[in-house]
């Protein structure tokens, strides 16, 4: 619920900002359209050039958030074990909707599963809204034997990884972790067969 509320708030803020930009551009373009014969040719050229520049900037501003989100191609979440019976598993979600789940310890579903997840675009937008790429790489609670949530995001070929030990990270990071879990809960998964003996790692 917090994730959905944050998305709605972010969307509302973006819509208000977009509305303000449209009003400003409309007033400016109306000024250009109402140029009178008495105004100097230099002023006309300056206003016309400024109008073109304004339109270009507004177009880029409207496209940049979505374009940046489109550059995110993979998101992962790994929850590690603790001193007790904390669930341990890993989730990998890709832009094409592919999701891979690896159940390791203390989870209802063990083994490796693959399927389709829905909502990657909104997840990518939410990750950017939380300023994920400017967060620290490590957050640690000063307590032992707690689990970690390790997230990673690939954008434009570069991977950013954050270790959140004991839930010490900011609320936005927690929201990202829970959003990935949300995609997992709604995914359609099928169990993968175990790898052949030749492909299994040696101990």
TORROTI-776131 format. One record per residue (C-alpha): residue number from 0; residue in three letters; x, y, z. Coordinates in nm, 2 decimals, always signed. Example, Ala and Ser with C-alpha at 12.3 -4.5 7.8 and 13.67 -1.06 7.14 Angstrom:
0 ALA +1.23 -0.45 +0.78
1 SER +1.37 -0.11 +0.71
***
This chain:
0 UNK +0.00 +0.00 +0.00
1 UNK +0.28 +0.24 +0.07
2 UNK +0.44 +0.17 -0.26
3 UNK +0.11 +0.24 -0.45
4 UNK +0.05 +0.56 -0.25
5 UNK +0.40 +0.68 -0.32
6 UNK +0.35 +0.61 -0.70
7 UNK +0.02 +0.80 -0.69
8 UNK +0.18 +1.10 -0.51
9 UNK +0.47 +1.10 -0.76
10 UNK +0.23 +1.08 -1.05
11 UNK +0.02 +1.37 -0.91
12 UNK +0.33 +1.58 -0.86
13 UNK +0.44 +1.51 -1.22
14 UNK +0.10 +1.60 -1.36
15 UNK +0.10 +1.93 -1.17
16 UNK +0.45 +2.01 -1.30
17 UNK +0.35 +1.91 -1.65
18 UNK +0.04 +2.14 -1.63
19 UNK +0.25 +2.43 -1.52
20 UNK +0.50 +2.38 -1.80
21 UNK +0.21 +2.37 -2.06
22 UNK +0.06 +2.69 -1.93
23 UNK +0.40 +2.87 -1.94
24 UNK +0.47 +2.75 -2.29
25 UNK +0.12 +2.85 -2.41
26 UNK +0.16 +3.20 -2.28
27 UNK +0.51 +3.24 -2.43
28 UNK +0.40 +3.10 -2.77
29 UNK +0.10 +3.33 -2.77
30 UNK +0.34 +3.62 -2.72
31 UNK +0.53 +3.51 -3.02
32 UNK +0.22 +3.47 -3.23
33 UNK +0.10 +3.83 -3.14
34 UNK +0.42 +4.01 -3.26
35 UNK +0.32 +4.34 -3.42
36 UNK +0.47 +4.50 -3.73
37 UNK +0.62 +4.78 -3.52
38 UNK +0.85 +4.55 -3.33
39 UNK +1.21 +4.52 -3.45
40 UNK +1.32 +4.23 -3.66
41 UNK +1.59 +4.14 -3.41
42 UNK +1.32 +4.11 -3.13
43 UNK +1.11 +3.89 -3.36
44 UNK +1.40 +3.66 -3.44
45 UNK +1.50 +3.64 -3.07
46 UNK +1.15 +3.55 -2.95
47 UNK +1.11 +3.30 -3.23
48 UNK +1.44 +3.13 -3.15
49 UNK +1.35 +3.13 -2.78
50 UNK +1.02 +2.97 -2.86
51 UNK +1.19 +2.69 -3.05
52 UNK +1.43 +2.64 -2.77
53 UNK +1.15 +2.63 -2.51
54 UNK +0.96 +2.37 -2.71
55 UNK +1.27 +2.15 -2.74
56 UNK +1.34 +2.18 -2.36
57 UNK +0.98 +2.09 -2.27
58 UNK +0.99 +1.79 -2.50
59 UNK +1.31 +1.66 -2.34
60 UNK +1.18 +1.72 -1.99
61 UNK +0.87 +1.53 -2.06
62 UNK +1.06 +1.23 -2.21
63 UNK +1.36 +1.21 -1.98
64 UNK +1.20 +1.03 -1.68
65 UNK +1.05 +0.76 -1.90
66 UNK +1.36 +0.74 -2.12
67 UNK +1.57 +0.69 -1.80
68 UNK +1.33 +0.42 -1.68
69 UNK +1.35 +0.25 -2.01
70 UNK +1.73 +0.21 -1.97
71 UNK +1.68 -0.01 -1.66
72 UNK +1.70 -0.37 -1.79
73 UNK +1.73 -0.58 -1.48
74 UNK +1.65 -0.57 -1.11
75 UNK +1.74 -0.83 -0.85
76 UNK +1.66 -0.88 -0.48
77 UNK +1.84 -1.13 -0.26
78 UNK +1.73 -1.19 +0.10
79 UNK +2.00 -1.37 +0.31
80 UNK +1.96 -1.60 +0.60
81 UNK +2.01 -1.50 +0.96
82 UNK +2.08 -1.67 +1.30
83 UNK +1.72 -1.80 +1.31
84 UNK +1.48 -1.91 +1.03
85 UNK +1.48 -1.60 +0.81
86 UNK +1.37 -1.68 +0.45
87 UNK +1.65 -1.69 +0.20
88 UNK +1.58 -1.65 -0.17
89 UNK +1.68 -1.45 -0.48
90 UNK +1.46 -1.28 -0.74
91 UNK +1.58 -1.16 -1.08
92 UNK +1.34 -0.95 -1.30
93 UNK +1.42 -0.84 -1.65
94 UNK +1.26 -0.58 -1.88
95 UNK +1.11 -0.84 -2.11
96 UNK +0.90 -0.97 -1.81
97 UNK +1.12 -1.27 -1.74
98 UNK +1.14 -1.35 -1.37
99 UNK +1.37 -1.61 -1.20
100 UNK +1.31 -1.72 -0.84
101 UNK +1.56 -1.92 -0.64
102 UNK +1.43 -2.05 -0.31
103 UNK +1.72 -2.14 -0.08
104 UNK +1.63 -2.18 +0.29
105 UNK +1.32 -2.14 +0.51
106 UNK +1.09 -2.06 +0.22
107 UNK +0.76 -2.24 +0.13
108 UNK +0.89 -2.29 -0.23
109 UNK +1.24 -2.43 -0.27
110 UNK +1.43 -2.47 -0.60
111 UNK +1.45 -2.26 -0.91
112 UNK +1.15 -2.13 -1.09
113 UNK +1.11 -1.92 -1.41
114 UNK +0.81 -1.73 -1.55
115 UNK +0.65 -1.40 -1.64
116 UNK +0.62 -1.09 -1.41
117 UNK +0.40 -0.78 -1.48
118 UNK +0.48 -0.42 -1.39
119 UNK +0.85 -0.39 -1.47
120 UNK +0.80 -0.04 -1.62
121 UNK +0.63 +0.10 -1.30
122 UNK +0.90 -0.07 -1.09
123 UNK +1.17 +0.10 -1.29
124 UNK +1.00 +0.44 -1.26
125 UNK +0.96 +0.38 -0.88
126 UNK +1.33 +0.30 -0.85
127 UNK +1.42 +0.62 -1.01
128 UNK +1.17 +0.82 -0.80
129 UNK +1.35 +0.69 -0.49
130 UNK +1.69 +0.82 -0.62
131 UNK +1.83 +0.47 -0.61
132 UNK +2.15 +0.54 -0.79
133 UNK +2.25 +0.81 -0.55
134 UNK +2.20 +0.59 -0.24
135 UNK +2.49 +0.45 -0.05
136 UNK +2.61 +0.10 -0.14
137 UNK +2.58 -0.03 +0.22
138 UNK +2.35 +0.03 +0.51
139 UNK +2.42 -0.17 +0.83
140 UNK +2.25 -0.20 +1.17
141 UNK +2.49 -0.23 +1.46
142 UNK +2.34 -0.57 +1.56
143 UNK +2.47 -0.92 +1.47
144 UNK +2.29 -1.22 +1.31
145 UNK +2.03 -1.02 +1.11
146 UNK +1.93 -1.08 +0.75
147 UNK +2.03 -0.86 +0.46
148 UNK +1.83 -0.75 +0.16
149 UNK +2.07 -0.71 -0.14
150 UNK +1.92 -0.52 -0.44
151 UNK +2.09 -0.45 -0.77
152 UNK +1.97 -0.25 -1.07
153 UNK +2.12 -0.25 -1.42
154 UNK +2.08 +0.08 -1.60
155 UNK +2.24 +0.14 -1.94
156 UNK +2.47 -0.15 -1.89
157 UNK +2.59 -0.04 -1.54
158 UNK +2.50 -0.23 -1.23
159 UNK +2.43 -0.06 -0.89
160 UNK +2.42 -0.29 -0.59
161 UNK +2.30 -0.20 -0.24
162 UNK +2.33 -0.41 +0.08
163 UNK +2.07 -0.33 +0.34
164 UNK +2.16 -0.52 +0.65
165 UNK +1.90 -0.54 +0.93
166 UNK +1.67 -0.29 +0.75
167 UNK +1.90 +0.00 +0.82
168 UNK +1.84 +0.16 +0.48
169 UNK +1.61 +0.46 +0.41
170 UNK +1.24 +0.41 +0.36
171 UNK +1.27 +0.45 -0.02
172 UNK +1.51 +0.15 -0.04
173 UNK +1.26 -0.05 +0.17
174 UNK +0.99 +0.04 -0.08
175 UNK +1.21 -0.09 -0.37
176 UNK +1.26 -0.42 -0.19
177 UNK +0.89 -0.46 -0.12
178 UNK +0.80 -0.37 -0.48
179 UNK +1.03 -0.65 -0.61
180 UNK +0.86 -0.89 -0.37
181 UNK +0.53 -0.76 -0.50
182 UNK +0.62 -0.86 -0.86
183 UNK +0.72 -1.20 -0.73
184 UNK +0.39 -1.26 -0.56
185 UNK +0.20 -1.18 -0.87
186 UNK +0.42 -1.37 -1.11
187 UNK +0.33 -1.69 -1.29
188 UNK +0.61 -1.94 -1.23
189 UNK +0.71 -2.29 -1.35
190 UNK +0.98 -2.50 -1.18
191 UNK +1.29 -2.55 -1.38
192 UNK +1.44 -2.90 -1.40
193 UNK +1.76 -2.95 -1.21
194 UNK +2.08 -2.90 -1.41
195 UNK +2.26 -3.21 -1.55
196 UNK +2.54 -3.35 -1.33
197 UNK +2.80 -3.21 -1.57
198 UNK +2.67 -2.85 -1.52
199 UNK +2.65 -2.86 -1.14
200 UNK +2.92 -2.68 -0.96
201 UNK +3.19 -2.89 -0.79
202 UNK +3.23 -2.89 -0.42
***
